[in-house]
Amino acid sequence: MLTSLSCNPDDDPFVDPGDDRDQFLGAWSVDETCFKTNYTVTITKDPGNSAQILLKNFCNPGPNYGPAVGLVAGSKIFISNQTIGDGWTVSASGTLQNPHTILWTYTLVIGANSLSCTSEFNK
């Protein structure tokens, strides 16, 4: 009895599915509810962690502040409680709706004020 083995790439458990972060990269136009303003956030890969991204200007703290750090899991981004501005603290989650839209919900604390915000990122 002869057995034939074939290699089907769909059956290979070691095929790299790609980097989930790639779908989030680039400059995003932001429309948010807390300050009713529009601004731009730039998302890049975190070179020090293969699951993280850097979000420059998240919540619009200004150009002199470092980026927020987000953890990517599939089509979601999670930003744990962190300082992003001059005493600004944020925790957030965003979900990719399609290749051009991310919907966000987050809590922003500035001094004694705690705000529940939503925003839409568009590309």
VMD Tcl script that draws the C-alpha trace (Angstrom):
set ca {
  {0.00 0.00 0.00}
  {1.40 3.39 -1.01}
  {0.67 6.58 0.85}
  {1.07 9.97 -0.68}
  {1.85 12.97 1.46}
  {1.25 16.43 0.19}
  {2.07 19.80 1.63}
  {-0.91 22.08 1.88}
  {0.00 25.55 3.19}
  {-3.42 25.87 4.81}
  {-2.61 22.87 7.01}
  {0.72 24.23 8.23}
  {0.33 25.26 11.90}
  {3.58 27.25 11.69}
  {2.51 29.71 8.99}
  {3.01 33.26 10.27}
  {-0.40 34.98 10.14}
  {1.29 38.39 10.01}
  {1.59 41.15 12.54}
  {-1.76 42.26 14.04}
  {-0.24 45.70 14.61}
  {0.03 46.40 10.87}
  {-3.70 47.13 10.51}
  {-3.41 50.03 12.97}
  {-0.30 51.81 11.65}
  {-0.37 55.29 10.17}
  {-1.84 58.74 10.73}
  {-5.45 58.81 11.95}
  {-7.82 61.76 11.99}
  {-9.63 61.87 15.35}
  {-13.12 63.12 16.15}
  {-13.72 62.91 19.91}
  {-16.50 63.75 22.35}
  {-14.77 65.09 25.47}
  {-13.32 68.29 24.04}
  {-15.28 68.18 20.77}
  {-12.13 68.70 18.78}
  {-10.33 67.16 15.84}
  {-6.65 66.23 15.83}
  {-4.27 63.60 14.45}
  {-2.83 60.52 16.16}
  {0.08 58.65 14.61}
  {0.39 54.94 15.38}
  {3.71 53.11 15.02}
  {5.05 49.75 16.14}
  {6.80 49.61 19.50}
  {10.28 48.38 18.54}
  {10.78 46.99 22.05}
  {7.67 44.78 22.18}
  {6.13 42.78 19.32}
  {2.58 43.09 20.74}
  {2.59 46.83 21.43}
  {2.05 50.03 19.47}
  {2.86 53.66 20.23}
  {0.08 56.25 19.84}
  {1.57 59.73 19.46}
  {-0.86 62.49 20.55}
  {-3.53 60.14 21.96}
  {-6.13 62.41 23.68}
  {-4.30 65.44 22.23}
  {-2.04 66.32 25.21}
  {0.27 68.29 22.91}
  {3.46 67.70 20.93}
  {5.86 67.71 23.89}
  {4.58 64.48 25.44}
  {5.55 60.91 24.74}
  {3.17 58.43 23.16}
  {0.58 56.27 24.85}
  {1.48 52.59 24.75}
  {-1.17 50.19 23.50}
  {-1.35 46.40 23.52}
  {-2.76 44.87 20.33}
  {-4.85 41.68 20.47}
  {-6.39 40.85 17.09}
  {-8.61 43.79 16.12}
  {-8.46 45.46 19.54}
  {-6.10 47.87 21.26}
  {-5.88 48.19 25.03}
  {-4.22 51.13 26.76}
  {-3.67 50.39 30.43}
  {-3.82 53.13 33.05}
  {-0.89 55.43 32.15}
  {0.19 59.06 32.19}
  {0.15 60.71 28.76}
  {0.33 64.43 29.46}
  {1.02 66.89 32.22}
  {-0.74 64.91 34.92}
  {-3.19 63.34 32.43}
  {-4.01 59.69 33.05}
  {-5.82 57.50 30.55}
  {-7.11 53.95 30.19}
  {-8.74 52.98 26.91}
  {-9.87 50.31 24.51}
  {-10.29 50.61 20.78}
  {-11.80 48.26 18.21}
  {-11.00 48.24 14.52}
  {-14.34 48.43 12.69}
  {-12.84 48.24 9.19}
  {-9.45 49.15 7.65}
  {-10.33 52.85 7.94}
  {-12.09 53.21 11.33}
  {-11.23 52.56 14.99}
  {-13.87 53.22 17.67}
  {-12.57 54.11 21.15}
  {-13.93 54.36 24.67}
  {-11.68 55.70 27.40}
  {-11.42 57.37 30.75}
  {-9.29 60.49 30.92}
  {-8.35 61.98 34.30}
  {-6.99 65.52 34.34}
  {-6.35 66.76 37.87}
  {-9.52 66.14 39.87}
  {-11.70 65.76 36.76}
  {-12.55 62.32 35.40}
  {-14.05 62.22 31.90}
  {-15.65 59.30 30.05}
  {-14.88 59.83 26.38}
  {-15.44 58.24 23.02}
  {-13.66 58.92 19.76}
  {-13.55 57.74 16.19}
  {-10.24 57.41 14.37}
  {-10.49 57.59 10.57}
  {-7.90 57.02 7.89}
}
mol new
graphics top color blue
foreach p $ca { graphics top sphere $p radius 0.5 }
foreach p [lrange $ca 0 end-1] q [lrange $ca 1 end] { graphics top cylinder $p $q radius 0.2 }
display resetview
